[in-house]
Amino acid sequence: MVRLSLGLPIRALEDCQVAVLEPTPLRLLHLAVIEAANGNLAEARKALEEAKGKGLGNRWLSTPDQRRLAEVEALLAVPGAA
């Protein structure tokens, strides 16, 4: 997420793709955010759906990750999003 905040979405994507070799719900959320930032909405949706399938839940996310989740859900118009 650091590279994304520095305006380097392609480098962030490279980092995240390596990180999700051992996918966790949080890593998959980050991948969804980064894919969306790169304009890869289908891949972002896929990563977000996988994160939710693995138990991604708003209650255990940090405040910044709660915001990221809400933003990516809104961007992707995910059914059931707040």
C-alpha positions in Angstrom: 0.0 0.0 0.0 3.0 2.3 0.5 3.8 2.3 -3.2 0.2 3.0 -4.1 0.2 6.0 -1.7 3.4 7.2 -3.4 1.6 7.2 -6.8 3.2 4.0 -8.0 0.2 1.8 -8.7 2.0 -0.6 -11.1 4.8 -1.2 -8.6 2.2 -1.7 -5.9 0.5 -4.3 -8.1 3.8 -6.2 -8.6 4.4 -6.2 -4.8 0.8 -7.3 -4.0 0.8 -10.1 -6.6 3.8 -11.6 -4.8 2.2 -11.1 -1.4 -1.0 -13.0 -2.4 0.9 -16.1 -3.1 -0.3 -16.8 0.4 -3.7 -15.1 0.2 -5.4 -13.7 3.3 -8.5 -11.7 3.3 -6.6 -8.5 4.0 -4.0 -9.1 1.3 -6.8 -9.8 -1.2 -8.5 -6.6 -0.2 -5.2 -4.7 -0.8 -4.9 -6.5 -4.2 -8.5 -5.4 -5.1 -7.7 -1.8 -4.2 -4.5 -1.8 -6.2 -6.1 -3.5 -9.2 -8.9 -0.9 -9.1 -6.2 1.9 -9.0 -4.7 0.4 -12.1 -8.1 0.3 -13.9 -8.3 -3.5 -13.8 -11.9 -3.6 -12.5 -12.6 -7.2 -13.4 -9.5 -8.3 -11.5 -10.4 -6.0 -8.6 -13.8 -7.6 -8.4 -12.3 -11.1 -8.5 -9.9 -10.3 -5.6 -12.6 -8.6 -3.5 -15.0 -11.6 -4.0 -12.2 -14.0 -3.0 -11.4 -11.9 0.1 -15.0 -12.0 1.1 -15.2 -15.7 0.5 -12.2 -16.1 2.9 -14.0 -14.2 5.6 -13.2 -10.5 5.0 -15.1 -8.6 7.6 -15.3 -4.9 8.4 -15.2 -5.4 12.1 -11.5 -6.5 12.3 -10.2 -4.1 9.7 -8.2 -1.0 10.6 -9.8 2.3 10.0 -7.8 2.9 6.8 -8.7 -0.6 5.5 -12.4 0.0 6.4 -12.3 3.1 4.2 -10.5 1.2 1.4 -13.1 -1.5 1.5 -16.0 1.0 1.3 -14.3 2.8 -1.6 -13.6 -0.3 -3.6 -17.1 -1.7 -3.0 -18.6 1.6 -4.2 -16.3 1.7 -7.2 -17.2 -1.9 -8.1 -20.9 -1.6 -7.1 -20.6 -4.8 -5.2 -24.0 -6.2 -4.1 -24.5 -6.0 -0.4 -22.0 -3.1 0.0 -22.8 -0.5 2.5 
